[in-house]
Amino acid sequence: MDTTLDDGHEELGRIARQLFEARCPLTTVRQLEQDDVGYLPSLWDEMAGLDWLSLTYPEALGGSGGTLVDLTVIYQELGRALVPSPHLASAVIAGEALVGEDSGRHHDLVASMVAGRTIVVPALMEAGADFGPDAVTLPVRDMPAGYEIDGTKILVPYAHVATRLLVAARTQAGPDGTTLLLVDPAADGVAVTPMPNIGDVPLFAVTFDRVQVSPEDVVGEVGQGWSLLGPALDRATVLRCAEMVGAGKRLLELSVEYALQRKQFGQPIGQFQAVQFLCTDIAIDTHLSELLCHQAAWRLDNGLPARRQVSLAKAQASRAIQRIVHRAHEVHAGVAFMVETDVQLYTRRAKHWEFDLGDARYHDDVIAAGLEA
């Protein structure tokens, strides 16, 4: 496995950093936390123009045929800048599931997503807040003209701006037994309600009251939804890890800068070993998370089994990001808790990242199950 980034990756990272710093500085991030839309449509259009909404899609579907490693470079910069964006939800989870569909029934929808005109977000989580195919229990009833769904999905990202929801529902018993359905959030019987959260991420509860879905809105095969959704979620999990790596790198920079500026007992606090140890811990955790992230991305790009590596990366990153923000707070002391400072922005977002796409305990179980097998 080669985890070395080439010159093309370095250039891609440089372009992404310049774009995000110019379009979405932390002052804008703060404003967007209170904004009804919650992201920058103008930046979304620019990302579409750069082909970043379809970077890993096949060229036959309007994509660039790029790799997941390419996308991890962009996601490190998204995490570094804390850019709020529906990219992971729409371009990665929903998009990759739609791209993987053999029938080609929804290629027009994919083309609209690639152009940035359409946002499709996954509605996966339910009241138990568990993760994985077994956690999908939303019932689907067969109807003369299609299907009917009743129930509630929670923690649905960017549901308020979505053109379609990609809903995972239970149609059969068994290890999969899930079906993916495209639902219009403006359809009769659909209610979208904001869910306040510590990270101020645009998350929503979506309630379905006898919502009718036509057979044409089934994605893939009935009862085999996880065969499309699972690989898409693996890729999204790796990218979430890359986002945490980018945040860790920025927190290391902020902590070192503060340690060099803040003086105590007549000298910068960075000269004290206790503070140096804290910064070193941030660097070690970030570096290990990056290595595991690249390992998982590389294996996925090369068509190798990667379920264990994806879970290793997410279990490490979920735990590491909490240690990282804790160390950054120790370096900054009480000032980091003030809303005027930047560290608290990363701290609040890190709590969302820790649990999103499966927490460390979930991924520990996946690793253990693989060892037993």
C-alpha positions as CSV (number, residue, x, y, z in Angstrom):
1,M,0.0,0.0,0.0
2,D,1.3,3.4,-1.0
3,T,-0.1,6.3,1.2
4,T,2.1,8.9,-0.4
5,L,0.2,11.7,-2.1
6,D,1.6,12.7,-5.5
7,D,2.0,16.2,-7.0
8,G,-1.5,16.1,-8.4
9,H,-2.9,15.6,-5.0
10,E,-0.9,18.4,-3.5
11,E,-2.1,20.7,-6.2
12,L,-5.7,19.6,-5.6
13,G,-5.4,20.3,-1.9
14,R,-3.9,23.7,-2.6
15,I,-6.8,24.6,-4.9
16,A,-9.4,23.4,-2.4
17,R,-7.8,25.3,0.5
18,Q,-7.7,28.5,-1.4
19,L,-11.3,28.1,-2.5
20,F,-12.6,27.3,0.9
21,E,-10.6,30.0,2.6
22,A,-11.8,32.6,0.1
23,R,-15.5,31.6,-0.1
24,C,-16.1,30.2,3.4
25,P,-13.9,31.6,6.1
26,L,-14.8,30.9,9.7
27,T,-16.7,34.2,9.9
28,T,-19.0,32.8,7.2
29,V,-19.2,29.4,9.0
30,R,-20.5,31.2,12.1
31,Q,-23.1,33.1,10.0
32,L,-24.3,29.9,8.3
33,E,-24.9,28.3,11.7
34,Q,-27.7,30.8,12.1
35,D,-28.8,30.8,8.5
36,D,-32.0,29.1,7.3
37,V,-30.2,27.5,4.3
38,G,-27.1,26.4,6.2
39,Y,-24.7,26.3,3.3
40,L,-23.5,28.4,0.4
41,P,-25.4,27.7,-2.9
42,S,-22.8,29.8,-4.7
43,L,-20.0,27.5,-3.4
44,W,-22.0,24.5,-4.3
45,D,-22.2,25.8,-7.9
46,E,-18.4,26.3,-8.0
47,M,-17.8,22.8,-6.7
48,A,-20.1,21.5,-9.5
49,G,-18.1,23.6,-12.0
50,L,-14.9,22.0,-10.8
51,D,-16.5,18.5,-11.2
52,W,-16.2,17.9,-7.5
53,L,-19.8,16.8,-7.2
54,S,-19.0,13.8,-9.5
55,L,-15.3,13.4,-9.0
56,T,-15.5,9.6,-8.4
57,Y,-18.4,8.9,-10.8
58,P,-17.7,7.0,-14.1
59,E,-17.1,9.2,-17.1
60,A,-20.2,7.6,-18.8
61,L,-22.4,9.3,-16.1
62,G,-20.8,12.7,-16.4
63,G,-18.1,12.0,-13.8
64,S,-14.4,12.5,-13.8
65,G,-13.4,8.9,-13.1
66,G,-11.3,10.0,-10.1
67,T,-10.4,8.1,-7.0
68,L,-11.6,8.1,-3.4
69,V,-8.0,9.2,-2.5
70,D,-8.5,12.2,-4.7
71,L,-11.7,13.1,-2.8
72,T,-10.0,12.6,0.7
73,V,-7.7,15.4,-0.2
74,I,-10.7,17.8,-0.7
75,Y,-12.4,16.5,2.4
76,Q,-9.3,17.2,4.5
77,E,-9.7,20.8,3.4
78,L,-13.5,20.8,4.1
79,G,-12.7,19.7,7.6
80,R,-9.9,22.2,8.1
81,A,-12.2,25.0,7.1
82,L,-15.4,23.5,8.7
83,V,-17.2,24.2,5.4
84,P,-20.9,23.3,5.8
85,S,-22.0,21.4,2.7
86,P,-24.5,18.7,1.5
87,H,-21.7,17.1,-0.5
88,L,-21.3,14.0,1.7
89,A,-25.0,13.4,1.9
90,S,-25.8,14.1,-1.7
91,A,-22.8,13.6,-3.9
92,V,-21.4,10.7,-2.0
93,I,-24.0,8.7,-0.1
94,A,-27.0,9.2,-2.4
95,G,-25.0,9.8,-5.5
96,E,-22.9,6.7,-5.2
97,A,-25.9,4.6,-4.5
98,L,-27.7,5.9,-7.6
99,V,-24.6,5.5,-9.7
100,G,-24.3,1.8,-8.6
101,E,-27.8,1.0,-9.9
102,D,-27.5,-1.4,-12.8
103,S,-30.9,-0.5,-14.4
104,G,-29.9,3.1,-15.2
105,R,-33.4,4.1,-14.3
106,H,-32.3,7.2,-12.5
107,H,-29.4,8.4,-14.7
108,D,-31.3,11.6,-15.5
109,L,-31.5,12.3,-11.8
110,V,-27.7,11.7,-11.5
111,A,-27.0,14.1,-14.4
112,S,-29.0,16.8,-12.6
113,M,-27.0,16.1,-9.4
114,V,-23.7,16.3,-11.3
115,A,-24.7,19.7,-12.6
116,G,-25.5,21.0,-9.1
117,R,-29.2,21.5,-9.9
118,T,-30.5,18.7,-7.7
119,I,-29.7,17.6,-4.1
120,V,-30.7,14.1,-2.9
121,V,-30.1,13.3,0.7
122,P,-30.3,9.9,2.5
123,A,-32.9,9.3,5.2
124,L,-31.5,6.4,7.1
125,M,-31.5,6.8,10.9
126,E,-34.5,6.0,13.1
127,A,-35.5,6.5,16.7
128,G,-33.1,4.0,18.1
129,A,-30.2,5.9,16.4
130,D,-28.5,2.6,15.6
131,F,-26.5,2.2,12.4
132,G,-26.4,-0.6,9.8
133,P,-29.0,-2.6,7.9
134,D,-30.5,-4.1,11.0
135,A,-31.4,-0.6,12.2
136,V,-33.7,0.0,9.3
137,T,-37.3,-0.8,10.4
138,L,-39.4,1.8,8.6
139,P,-42.3,-0.3,7.1
140,V,-43.4,-0.3,3.5
141,R,-46.8,-1.6,2.4
142,D,-47.6,-2.8,-1.0
143,M,-50.3,-0.8,-2.7
144,P,-52.1,-1.2,-6.1
145,A,-50.1,1.7,-7.5
146,G,-46.8,1.1,-5.7
147,Y,-45.9,1.5,-2.1
148,E,-46.9,3.3,1.0
149,I,-44.6,4.3,3.9
150,D,-45.4,5.4,7.4
151,G,-43.0,6.4,10.2
152,T,-40.2,8.8,11.0
153,K,-36.5,9.2,10.0
154,I,-34.2,11.3,12.2
155,L,-30.9,13.1,11.7
156,V,-31.6,13.6,8.0
157,P,-28.9,16.1,6.7
158,Y,-30.1,19.0,4.6
159,A,-33.6,17.7,4.2
160,H,-34.9,21.3,4.0
161,V,-33.1,21.9,0.7
162,A,-33.4,18.4,-0.8
163,T,-35.1,17.8,-4.1
164,R,-35.5,14.1,-3.3
165,L,-35.0,12.0,-0.2
166,L,-33.3,8.6,-0.5
167,V,-35.3,6.6,2.1
168,A,-34.1,3.2,3.4
169,A,-37.2,1.1,4.4
170,R,-37.8,-2.4,5.5
171,T,-39.5,-4.7,3.0
172,Q,-38.3,-8.1,3.9
173,A,-36.7,-10.0,6.8
174,G,-33.1,-11.2,6.5
175,P,-29.6,-9.7,6.5
176,D,-30.5,-7.1,3.9
177,G,-34.3,-6.9,3.3
178,T,-34.1,-3.1,2.8
179,T,-35.4,-1.1,-0.1
180,L,-34.3,2.3,-1.3
181,L,-37.1,4.7,-2.3
182,L,-36.9,8.2,-3.8
183,V,-39.4,10.5,-2.1
184,D,-40.3,14.1,-2.8
185,P,-40.0,16.0,0.5
186,A,-42.8,18.3,-0.7
187,A,-45.2,15.4,-1.3
188,D,-48.4,15.0,0.7
189,G,-47.8,13.4,4.0
190,V,-44.2,14.4,4.4
191,A,-43.2,16.7,7.2
192,V,-39.7,18.1,7.7
193,T,-38.8,19.4,11.2
194,P,-35.5,20.9,12.3
195,M,-33.5,19.0,15.0
196,P,-31.3,21.3,17.1
197,N,-27.9,19.8,17.8
198,I,-24.6,20.7,19.4
199,G,-22.8,21.1,16.1
200,D,-25.4,23.4,14.6
201,V,-25.4,21.0,11.6
202,P,-28.6,21.2,9.4
203,L,-30.3,18.0,10.6
204,F,-34.0,17.2,10.4
205,A,-36.7,14.7,11.4
206,V,-38.8,13.6,8.5
207,T,-42.2,12.1,9.1
208,F,-44.0,10.1,6.5
209,D,-47.8,9.8,6.9
210,R,-49.1,7.3,4.4
211,V,-46.8,8.6,1.7
212,Q,-47.4,7.1,-1.7
213,V,-44.3,6.0,-3.7
214,S,-44.4,4.7,-7.3
215,P,-42.5,1.6,-8.5
216,E,-40.4,3.9,-10.7
217,D,-39.0,5.5,-7.5
218,V,-37.5,2.3,-6.3
219,V,-33.6,2.5,-6.5
220,G,-32.1,-0.9,-7.3
221,E,-34.0,-4.1,-6.4
222,V,-36.7,-4.5,-3.8
223,G,-35.2,-6.1,-0.7
224,Q,-31.6,-5.5,-1.8
225,G,-31.1,-1.8,-0.9
226,W,-28.1,-2.3,1.3
227,S,-26.1,-3.8,-1.6
228,L,-26.1,-0.3,-3.1
229,L,-26.2,1.7,0.2
230,G,-23.5,-0.2,2.0
231,P,-20.6,0.6,-0.4
232,A,-21.7,4.2,-0.6
233,L,-21.6,4.4,3.2
234,D,-18.2,2.9,3.3
235,R,-16.9,5.6,1.0
236,A,-18.7,8.3,3.0
237,T,-17.2,7.0,6.2
238,V,-13.7,7.2,4.9
239,L,-14.4,10.8,3.8
240,R,-15.8,11.7,7.2
241,C,-12.5,10.4,8.6
242,A,-10.6,12.7,6.2
243,E,-12.7,15.6,7.4
244,M,-11.6,14.9,11.0
245,V,-8.0,14.6,9.9
246,G,-8.2,18.1,8.3
247,A,-9.8,19.5,11.5
248,G,-7.0,17.9,13.6
249,K,-4.3,19.4,11.4
250,R,-5.9,22.9,11.8
251,L,-6.3,22.4,15.6
252,L,-2.6,21.5,15.8
253,E,-1.7,24.8,14.0
254,L,-4.0,26.8,16.3
255,S,-2.6,25.2,19.4
256,V,1.0,25.7,18.4
257,E,0.4,29.3,17.4
258,Y,-1.3,30.0,20.7
259,A,1.5,28.2,22.7
260,L,4.0,30.5,21.0
261,Q,2.1,33.7,21.7
262,R,0.7,33.1,25.2
263,K,3.2,34.0,27.9
264,Q,3.3,32.8,31.5
265,F,6.1,33.2,34.0
266,G,7.8,35.4,31.6
267,Q,8.0,33.0,28.7
268,P,5.8,31.4,26.0
269,I,3.9,28.5,27.4
270,G,5.1,26.5,24.4
271,Q,8.5,26.2,26.2
272,F,6.9,24.1,28.9
273,Q,7.1,20.3,28.3
274,A,3.6,19.8,29.5
275,V,2.3,22.0,26.7
276,Q,4.6,20.4,24.2
277,F,3.3,17.0,25.1
278,L,-0.3,18.2,24.4
279,C,0.6,19.4,21.0
280,T,2.5,16.2,20.3
281,D,-0.5,14.1,21.2
282,I,-2.6,16.1,18.7
283,A,0.0,15.5,16.0
284,I,0.2,11.7,16.7
285,D,-3.6,11.2,16.8
286,T,-4.0,13.2,13.5
287,H,-1.2,11.3,11.8
288,L,-2.5,7.8,12.8
289,S,-6.0,8.8,11.7
290,E,-4.7,10.0,8.3
291,L,-2.8,6.7,7.7
292,L,-5.8,4.6,8.5
293,C,-8.0,6.8,6.3
294,H,-5.6,6.5,3.3
295,Q,-5.3,2.8,3.8
296,A,-9.1,2.3,3.6
297,A,-9.4,4.7,0.6
298,W,-6.6,3.0,-1.2
299,R,-8.1,-0.5,-0.7
300,L,-11.5,0.7,-1.9
301,D,-10.0,2.3,-5.0
302,N,-8.2,-0.9,-5.8
303,G,-11.3,-3.1,-5.4
304,L,-9.9,-4.9,-2.3
305,P,-11.9,-6.0,0.7
306,A,-12.0,-2.9,2.9
307,R,-14.8,-3.3,5.4
308,R,-12.4,-3.9,8.3
309,Q,-10.1,-1.1,7.2
310,V,-13.0,1.3,7.0
311,S,-14.1,0.5,10.5
312,L,-10.5,0.7,11.8
313,A,-10.3,4.2,10.3
314,K,-13.6,5.4,11.7
315,A,-13.1,3.8,15.2
316,Q,-9.7,5.6,15.4
317,A,-10.9,8.9,14.0
318,S,-14.0,9.0,16.3
319,R,-11.9,8.5,19.4
320,A,-9.0,10.6,18.2
321,I,-11.0,13.7,17.3
322,Q,-12.3,13.9,20.9
323,R,-8.8,13.6,22.3
324,I,-7.6,16.2,19.8
325,V,-10.2,18.8,20.8
326,H,-9.6,18.0,24.5
327,R,-5.8,18.6,24.1
328,A,-6.5,21.8,22.1
329,H,-8.7,23.0,25.0
330,E,-5.9,22.2,27.5
331,V,-3.4,24.3,25.5
332,H,-5.8,27.2,25.2
333,A,-7.2,26.8,28.7
334,G,-10.5,28.5,29.5
335,V,-10.4,30.9,26.5
336,A,-11.2,28.0,24.1
337,F,-14.7,27.7,25.5
338,M,-15.6,31.2,24.6
339,V,-17.9,31.5,21.6
340,E,-15.6,34.3,20.2
341,T,-12.8,31.8,19.7
342,D,-12.4,29.3,16.9
343,V,-11.5,26.1,18.9
344,Q,-15.1,25.7,20.1
345,L,-16.3,25.6,16.5
346,Y,-14.2,22.5,16.0
347,T,-15.2,21.0,19.3
348,R,-18.9,21.2,18.6
349,R,-18.6,19.9,15.1
350,A,-16.3,17.0,16.3
351,K,-19.1,15.7,18.5
352,H,-21.3,15.3,15.5
353,W,-18.5,13.6,13.5
354,E,-17.8,11.2,16.4
355,F,-21.3,9.6,16.1
356,D,-22.1,10.1,12.4
357,L,-21.9,7.0,10.2
358,G,-21.4,4.7,13.2
359,D,-19.6,5.5,16.5
360,A,-16.5,3.8,17.6
361,R,-18.3,1.0,19.4
362,Y,-20.3,0.1,16.3
363,H,-17.1,-0.1,14.3
364,D,-15.4,-2.1,17.0
365,D,-18.1,-4.7,16.6
366,V,-17.6,-4.8,12.8
367,I,-13.9,-5.4,13.4
368,A,-14.5,-8.1,16.0
369,A,-17.1,-9.8,13.7
370,G,-14.5,-9.8,10.9
371,L,-11.9,-11.4,13.2
372,E,-14.4,-14.1,14.3
373,A,-15.1,-14.9,10.7
